[in-house]
Each structure stands twice: as C-alpha cells, then as structure tokens.
Amino acid sequence: MAAKSKSEKNKNLKTEQLKESMVDNVDKALTSRQGLKINDTNNSLKAGERGPTLLEDFLLREKIHSFDHERIPERIVHARGSAAHGYFELYESIEEFSKAEIFNNTTKKTPVFTRFSTVAGSKGSTDLARDVRGFAVKFYTEQGTWDLVGNNMPVFFIQDAMKFPDLIHSVKPEPNNEIPQAASAHDTFYDFVSHTTETLHNHIWVMSDRGIPRSLRMMEGFGIHTFRLINKEGKSHFTKFHWKPKLGVHSVTWDEAVKISGADCDFHRRDLWDAIDAGIFPEWELGLQIIPEEDEHKYDFDILDPTKLIPEEIVPVKIIGKMVLNKNPENFFAETEQVAFLPSNIIPGIDFTNDPLLQGRLFSYRDTQLSRLGSTNFHQIPINSPIVDVHHNQRDGHMQMKIPKGRTAYFPNTLSNGCPYLSSVENGGFTSYEEKIDAHKIRNRSESFKDHFSQPALFYRSLSEWEKMHVQNAYAFELGKCTNESIISRMVWLINEIDTSLASEVAKKLGIKIPKSIDKPINQAIGADTEPKKHQPSEKKNYLEQSDVLSQSNTVFNTIESRKIACLVGDGFNMEDYKNMSQNIEQKNGFLKIVAPTGGTVTCSKNMKHKVDHSINTTESVLFDAIYIPGGEKSFQNMLKNQKYIKFINEALKHCKAIAADNEGEMLLDKTYAKDFKNIDGAILLNQKPERFIEAIAKHRNWDRDKKALAIPV
C-alpha cells in the first residue's frame, strides 16, 4: 500500500507541474531581449536574397552574440556537476549548542539546493572518473543563506590553502600535452603526492571504492573542516558536519566504472534525475560531531587539521535532521551551472575556525565566482538569491539587476533615516566569535599537523578484505600508468609506511621491490629556509585499531529502492514468471527493465505485447544492478541467437551482481560462466521466491565471488 500511495502522490505532483508548465507557456510571442516582437528568426537581413548580410541586422547580432556568450568560464575544479532542489527539516533542537534557527525550529522546512560534482575533470568529462565528489548544500534560511560546501570524503588532500593551486595543477592534464583528462594516474600528480605526504590520507580514500560511487544518492557528504557552533550565551563548541545517505554507501568496481564511462558517461547525472523524476526522492540525515571548546587539544590528532577525521568511536555523530531532494532543476545552466557556493556564507550560530585550508577557501571561493560570473552582483542571480530581504549600501557594478532606490549609499546617514541600520545580537545581528589571539606573524604549520601516516593506516585496517583488494588494485593501476621510476619507488615506499601488506601487494603487481630508502626528502611542502627534518612526518600511531563506519561492508543493505534490474527476454517469455517478479520488485520501488533482442515491443507467452526498455544491442550490463531471466523455451531460443546476452550475463557475474532465473531461464545461464557458480553462490537464484532475489539485490554485491570472478573473460 505504501508503494502505491507514493506512486499516486508522484503522479499527482507531476500532473500539477505539467499544468503549471502549460499555463506558463500560453500566448507568448517571440521577442528580442528588449521586448520587440519578432517577425522572422530564420533569415538574416541581406542585400538581396543572395547578397551579403548587413551590419544593420540588430536581431541577428543579438541572437549570435547571445549564443557566443552562452558559456561562462567553467569552474577550475568541480566543473562537472549535477544538482537538485529539496528541503531540510530538523528532528530535534540543539539550541544548547547553536542559536542558528535552522538548528532550533523543528516546525519549518528549509529550502535547499544541492550540487554534486567531480573535482578534476572538465565540464564534459565522465561521471565515473576515480575522484573525490563535491557535496555542496545551499540552505535558504530566514537568517540568510548558509552554504555547507564539502565532499564525499571527510578529509582533504592538503592542510593549507596555499598548496591548493599546486595540488590542482598536478592532477589536471599535464600542460605540455593536455593528457590525461579527469584522471590522476600520471606522473605530475604522483610527483606531487610523493613529496607532499599530508595528501596520503585523502589519497587512500580516493583509491578505495569511495572514489567510484554507484550513485550520487549512495554516497556520504562531509563538511571536511571543523567549524564552530555558537549558542545564545556566546559559548562555542567545535563541530564536524556529516551527511548519511538513507540508501547506504555503495560503489561500483573499477572495471565497471571504465565500461560505464563508455556506455553512459552521464550515468550519475541520469541516475539522480531519473530517481527524482520517478518520485523516489534521495534522502540524507544530517549528523554532527560536537566537541566542547575545552577539549580542543585532548586527542592524538589536531581537530583543525583538514587531513584528519575524528573517528566516530571517539566522538559519536549526533543525527539532528534530514535533507530530501524532490525537484529537478528547470534549467541546467540557470541553476546547476550558475549556482555559486561560498564557505563564507554563514548565519548566526555558525562560525569559522583557524583551519588554514578553510581560511583560504573563505577568500578563494568569492574570487572564483567573480571570475566565472563576471560581477559582484552574482548573488542577484535567482538560484543564488536569499529568501530574505536584502538591504545594503553596495551599488552599481557589472550586471546590476536591481534598481536601488534612495539618495544615500553610505553609513551612517540621516537623509535615509539611518537606513539600512545595524542589528543587535538579540535581533539576529551577526558577530564573530571572540577568540583570543596573541601570536607572531609567521609562515609555518603547527607541529600537531605532522602525523601523516596514522589515519591512512587506520582507514586501511578498517576495510573488509574485498575493499582492501580493490585499494591494492587501484594503487597498482595508477602507479602502473606513471613512467618515472623514482616517483613510483617513492610512492611504494610511502605506501609501505602506511601498511606493509598493502605495499607488498602493490609492489608485486608492479613487478618491483619495496625500496629500503628514498633519495629525496619526503615532504617538500615547507619554506626554503626551514629545517627539512623538522617537517618530516612523525611516527605512526595506533590510537584506534579500526573504525567500522569507514568500511562499506557495514552500510545499509535493506532496500532496493531505485535499483535497476535488467529483465532479459525474447518473444515467448513466460508471462506468469515476469508478472510475479515485476510486481514484487515494483512494490519495493525497484525498476524491472525489459531488455529484448530489438527495440519496439516484445511478445510474452500470453500473446501480449510489452514495450521494450532497451535493446540488447544498445545497452550494457554495467548500467544495471542485477539480472532476472523469466522462463520460456521460445524466449531462450530467441535470446540464444544474439551472443550479447551471454556477454551481458558474464559481465554481471564478474561484477558480483545478483542473478535470478526461473524455469527455462536457467538454460541461458548454463551457456555462461554462471553454470560454475550456480550451486555455490548465494546471489545466483534459480526458481526461488522473488523475496530471495530482492534480498540479494539489497546486499548490493556478493563480494565473496570477487576473487574467483576476476578470472571471467569479458
């Protein structure tokens, strides 16, 4: 009943949206940008039918000029993005920690706009690059706009914003040949990493399955930095922000990622759009790790170091609310492309810390938006506009879209009755936290930032065996693409400092030995006049044996919501088998998609025609989460004529997906490598109840199959 109710609500919502769209597009004559009605937009003004075009043609010039400038400079990082509208609602007030209304009022739904992105690639790169994913949320609160600009990993590559240009220059395509696109597997990146050991923690996260998520809806989000919460009494607590996906944290294998990039480079973008369009709205819960001000120095790591996480076993995450994304953008450029996130956008009750990466971002983001959007007035673009009234004395500037009134543009004044006036703290006026500072001006880093190996080691220890194998393969692939032997040797030496067993496997796959020493200082991220030894990484610590939340083997495995299951059929497939499986999957909000020999329609055993979702020749196994094959002798014979079905199944088998077959459907499995797994693999189900298959899909993958499945040739 719940699934039917959800479907009906979505149908009604889409009907209303369609009505609004139709009303919005009635009786609208084509005009110029100044409102001049246009008689002809198909022909330029010429001197005779075959003569030259006239400079006088202002309509042509407006149309072409506008077209020429449709593209704005893409983001230097996070260029490839997808986004959606939604809302945030609070479960419980935390007014003892923060005076922010968004954290105190449980009766309001705060509008949000959330953008996900890759970091390294250009706007036209693939969604499935191995990369960090941006996770930025714009909260349109009644105290102003708050931007929580983070990633899908809790730590960053570097500790100080000064190093950010170096990091990005190293990972971007090499300047001499503009190769490779959206990839870190090349010499310049590993040259940088091998000399900047603070990168090692974030880097091992990228080498894990976290770097290739199954869906934007199935990844965590983190604020990365330690922020401050300020309550009404002015008391400060440190905090870390976490987004926990209700669907769990799931990834694809590297082999899948490579093939998805070829089959559908918009895989993540399409997945997010289709889920929202189908009324299966992505949800995340917001959690906070809260630390009293007096506990700032009690841990074995520095909480202001952005390359460190705070283990949840040490400071638990307090869940306080949830975010739901329920509306796709109306226009990609106007919203997803023009949205401008600034970490400096905060509200009373939230404040900054002295994290040196955060401090640099407070300047950098505004500067880059000025470059991209061309004006200090970018906040007037609708997607960036706050929902509260704005009053200030800033005037003019390129692309001023408002008409400021009055004769004064300064403070204080009497000519405008003192308006706009200042607000007291009691009336919501923002004041920065009064932190005492007594220090010398210096270019240096705290000694407490020197531990570069302990947390990467904790991360690796916390992974399951199949996750560890994927990390080993990722390092071997990436370093195998490097051509400089000294860079490869340095990296393997550093990996050995993290974990010897990891380094041994990587070295074996590369066909080299672990170096006993390296020929240059490990960390060159220091000043020229600074003692090199002083800033070498400190000794590795083990203050926690493992953290369960770091492993995807401990995520959510109780839903198939929005999962796509390929139903392999030919003419004559068993209608009873199909109907039984289809009804059960749809009740759980999964999608059973018919994959037939051709497009158009396919006929079942009841002589009914069914719309084909995909032709076997135009789709790939990697675009689905599981496979189902209904019975039918005739269907089996028809599918057997196309060897793509065999490849399709073998590939799903290699990628550890659930496969189910009923009756004669088993005959098709027997033509594949699945015959060797049938009686020993719990995710290959023959003539079982649909509930068993649904349970296997919810497990995401049968990773017990992983090592043996590697030998399957596809």
C-alpha positions, 0 to 999 in steps of 0.5 A, a space after each residue: 500500500 505504501 508503494 502505491 500511495 507514493 506512486 499516486 502522490 508522484 503522479 499527482 505532483 507531476 500532473 500539477 507541474 505539467 499544468 503549471 508548465 502549460 499555463 506558463 507557456 500560453 500566448 507568448 510571442 517571440 521577442 528580442 531581449 528588449 521586448 520587440 516582437 519578432 517577425 522572422 528568426 530564420 533569415 538574416 537581413 541581406 542585400 538581396 536574397 543572395 547578397 551579403 548580410 548587413 551590419 544593420 541586422 540588430 536581431 541577428 547580432 543579438 541572437 549570435 552574440 547571445 549564443 557566443 556568450 552562452 558559456 561562462 568560464 567553467 569552474 577550475 575544479 568541480 566543473 562537472 556537476 549535477 544538482 537538485 532542489 529539496 528541503 531540510 527539516 530538523 528532528 530535534 533542537 540543539 539550541 544548547 549548542 547553536 542559536 542558528 534557527 535552522 538548528 532550533 525550529 523543528 516546525 519549518 522546512 528549509 529550502 535547499 539546493 544541492 550540487 554534486 560534482 567531480 573535482 578534476 575533470 572538465 565540464 564534459 568529462 565522465 561521471 565515473 572518473 576515480 575522484 573525490 565528489 563535491 557535496 555542496 548544500 545551499 540552505 535558504 534560511 530566514 537568517 540568510 543563506 548558509 552554504 555547507 560546501 564539502 565532499 564525499 570524503 571527510 578529509 582533504 588532500 592538503 592542510 593549507 590553502 596555499 598548496 591548493 593551486 599546486 595540488 590542482 595543477 598536478 592532477 589536471 592534464 599535464 600542460 605540455 600535452 593536455 593528457 590525461 583528462 579527469 584522471 590522476 594516474 600520471 606522473 605530475 600528480 604522483 610527483 606531487 603526492 610523493 613529496 607532499 605526504 599530508 595528501 596520503 590520507 585523502 589519497 587512500 580514500 580516493 583509491 578505495 571504492 569511495 572514489 567510484 560511487 554507484 550513485 550520487 544518492 549512495 554516497 556520504 557528504 562531509 563538511 571536511 573542516 571543523 567549524 564552530 557552533 555558537 549558542 545564545 550565551 556566546 559559548 562555542 563548541 567545535 563541530 564536524 558536519 556529516 551527511 548519511 545517505 538513507 540508501 547506504 554507501 555503495 560503489 561500483 568496481 573499477 572495471 565497471 566504472 571504465 565500461 560505464 564511462 563508455 556506455 553512459 558517461 552521464 550515468 550519475 547525472 541520469 541516475 539522480 534525475 531519473 530517481 527524482 523524476 520517478 518520485 523516489 526522492 534521495 534522502 540524507 540525515 544530517 549528523 554532527 560531531 560536537 566537541 566542547 571548546 575545552 577539549 580542543 587539544 585532548 586527542 592524538 590528532 589536531 581537530 583543525 587539521 583538514 587531513 584528519 577525521 575524528 573517528 566516530 568511536 571517539 566522538 559519536 555523530 549526533 543525527 539532528 535532521 534530514 535533507 530530501 531532494 524532490 525537484 529537478 532543476 528547470 534549467 541546467 545552466 540557470 541553476 546547476 551551472 550558475 549556482 555559486 557556493 561560498 564557505 563564507 556564507 554563514 548565519 548566526 550560530 555558525 562560525 569559522 575556525 583557524 583551519 588554514 585550508 578553510 581560511 583560504 577557501 573563505 577568500 578563494 571561493 568569492 574570487 572564483 565566482 567573480 571570475 566565472 560570473 563576471 560581477 559582484 552582483 552574482 548573488 542577484 542571480 535567482 538560484 543564488 538569491 536569499 529568501 530574505 530581504 536584502 538591504 545594503 549600501 553596495 551599488 552599481 557594478 557589472 550586471 546590476 539587476 536591481 534598481 536601488 532606490 534612495 539618495 544615500 549609499 553610505 553609513 551612517 546617514 540621516 537623509 535615509 533615516 539611518 537606513 539600512 541600520 545595524 542589528 543587535 545580537 538579540 535581533 539576529 545581528 551577526 558577530 564573530 566569535 571572540 577568540 583570543 589571539 596573541 601570536 607572531 606573524 609567521 609562515 609555518 604549520 603547527 607541529 600537531 599537523 605532522 602525523 601523516 601516516 596514522 589515519 591512512 593506516 587506520 582507514 586501511 585496517 578498517 576495510 573488509 578484505 574485498 575493499 582492501 583488494 580493490 585499494 591494492 588494485 587501484 594503487 597498482 593501476 595508477 602507479 602502473 600508468 606513471 613512467 618515472 621510476 623514482 616517483 613510483 619507488 617513492 610512492 611504494 615506499 610511502 605506501 609501505 609506511 602506511 601498511 606493509 601488506 598493502 605495499 607488498 601487494 602493490 609492489 608485486 603487481 608492479 613487478 618491483 621491490 619495496 625500496 629500503 630508502 628514498 633519495 629525496 626528502 619526503 615532504 617538500 611542502 615547507 619554506 626554503 629556509 626551514 629545517 627539512 627534518 623538522 617537517 618530516 612526518 612523525 611516527 605512526 600511531 595506533 590510537 584506534 585499531 579500526 573504525 567500522 563506519 569507514 568500511 562499506 561492508 557495514 552500510 545499509 543493505 535493506 532496500 532496493 529502492 531505485 535499483 535497476 534490474 535488467 529483465 532479459 527476454 525474447 518473444 515467448 517469455 513466460 508471462 506468469 514468471 515476469 508478472 510475479 517478479 515485476 510486481 514484487 520488485 515494483 512494490 519495493 520501488 525497484 525498476 524491472 527493465 525489459 531488455 529484448 533482442 530489438 527495440 519496439 515491443 516484445 511478445 510474452 507467452 500470453 500473446 501480449 505485447 510489452 514495450 521494450 526498455 532497451 535493446 540488447 544491442 544498445 545497452 550494457 550490463 554495467 548500467 544495471 544492478 542485477 539480472 532476472 531471466 523469466 522462463 520460456 523455451 521460445 524466449 531462450 531460443 530467441 535470446 540464444 541467437 544474439 551472443 550479447 546476452 551471454 556477454 551481458 550475463 558474464 559481465 554481471 557475474 564478474 561484477 558480483 551482481 545478483 542473478 535470478 532465473 526461473 524455469 527455462 531461464 536457467 538454460 541461458 545461464 548454463 551457456 555462461 560462466 554462471 553454470 560454475 557458480 550456480 550451486 555455490 553462490 548465494 546471489 545466483 537464484 534459480 526458481 526461488 521466491 522473488 523475496 530471495 532475489 530482492 534480498 540479494 539485490 539489497 546486499 548490493 554485491 556478493 563480494 565473496 565471488 570477487 576473487 574467483 570472478 576476476 578470472 571471467 573473460 569479458 
